[in-house]
């Protein structure tokens, strides 16, 4: 009789749970201070070196917001040094800019810097060749990107003799978690091809790469309800796996975060995810520097 009723009215089985029973990656939510101190205590083994972190990705993914969010977490207050836009779907960043994070004293900075660039777009946006030049340290601060033509030798913003501090030590791809499911559809596929092209160049140069998935609270309802569900969400894990397959960045190098957007006060859970990502970015970059030094290539 029960089977007969199921055939008529359909199964009454509940939908699968959106969350895993246990998180598949661990975050020490209650102790952001230890990770923050780890980052603050970072010192490159090479004296005078600045770890350069190049942030790239599609227009509107949250690259500048990620830089601002890291600064906010480090300073303990809201920061908007890298100008960001919440309206335009085109790239808001037009120039190559380096951002240092100031310590407590006015003339003292942490030994890692962020380079921000124009966003990738299917037909416009930053030229892939410009990003390749930036990886090698050939792009000077203040260079205004031209969507139709890359930087050329002889230009006043072309650095002919880049130093170790001019070169990129780790490449960070920032991608909107909401857009992962659309990566291979329409014009989005052209942007993914550009990301793969840039990743190949970075690999050839021995530069490690990580990915930051932003706007995770907008992509998954359970995460919006509680950010601590980030590594229990089946939906987000599936997005991360898809991104890994499409771009080639391993899962252990992909970090979901929520940028500071509408908040004016700090949130410990937001900070914990940002600091976890930053700690690994610094470690991967430092490993690269030390390996190249041991190989006498840096």
Residue, then its C-alpha position, 0 to 999 in steps of 0.5 A: x500500500x505504501x509503495x502504491x501511494x508513493x507511486x501516486x503522490x511521489x516519494x516523501x523522502x526529505x531532500x539531502x542535507x546541504x551540510x556535511x556532518x563535519x567540516x572537511x577542512x579545519x579552521x581554529x575559529x576561536x583563536x584568530x590572534x595566534x594566526x594574526x601574530x604569525x603573520x605579523x611576525x613574518x620575516x623573509x629569510x633574505x634580508x631586505x626582501x619584500x614578498x610580492x603578491x600579485x592579485x589578478x582575476x575577472x573584473x568585479x571578483x573582489x580583488x581590491x576588496x580582498x586587499x582592503x579586507x586583509x588591511x582591515x584585518x591587520x589594522x583592526x579597523x576598516x581600510x579602503x586604500x585600494x579603491x573598489x567599486x560595487x556598481x560597475x561590472x567593468x574593471x574599476x582598477x585602471x593602474x598597476x599599484x603596489x600596496x604596503x601594509x603599515x605597522x604601528x609606527x608610521x614609517x614601518x611596513x610589513x615585509x609583504x606587498x600586494x600588487x593590484x591590476x586591472x581585471x580580466x574580461x572576455x574581450x577587454x580588460x587587462x592584457x594577458x601579456x601585461x600580467x606576464x610582464x608584471x610577473x617578471x617585474x617589468x611593470x612600474x607602479x602607476x602604469x595605466x593599462x591599455x585593453x587594446x595594447x600591452x606595455x612595450x619596451x621603451x615605455x617610461x613604465x617599462x622596468x628594464x632591470x627588475x630587482x628581486x623585490x620587483x618580481x612577483x613571488x606568488x600569484x593569487x587568482x581572485x574569483x567570485x564563488x557565484x560565477x564558478x558554475x558559469x565558468x565554461x559558458x559563453x564569454x566566461x570561458x574566454x576569461x578562464x582561458x586567460x587565467x589558464x594562460x597566466x597560470x602556465x606562465x607563472x608555472x614556467x617562472x616557478x611562481x606558486x599560485x593560489x586561488x581566493x573564492x570570494x562572495x561565499x556568503x552570496x553563493x551559499x545560503x547556509x554560509x550566509x546564515x553562519x560563516x562557520x559552515x564554510x567547510x561544511x557546505x556541500x555546495x561550496x565544496x563542489x564549487x571549489x572542486x569545479x574551479x580546481x578542475x577548470x583552472x588547475x589549481x589544487x584544492x589545498x591552494x584554494x581558499x574561500x573568504x568573505x571580504x569586508x563589504x557592508x560591515x564597518x566593524x570587524x568580525x572574528x569569523x571573517x578575519x579567521x578566513x582571511x588570515x588563514x588564506x594570508x598565512x598560506x599565501x605568505x608560506x607558499x611565497x616564502x617557500x618559492x623564494x627560498x627554493x629559488x635562492x637554493x637553486x641560485x635562480x632568484 
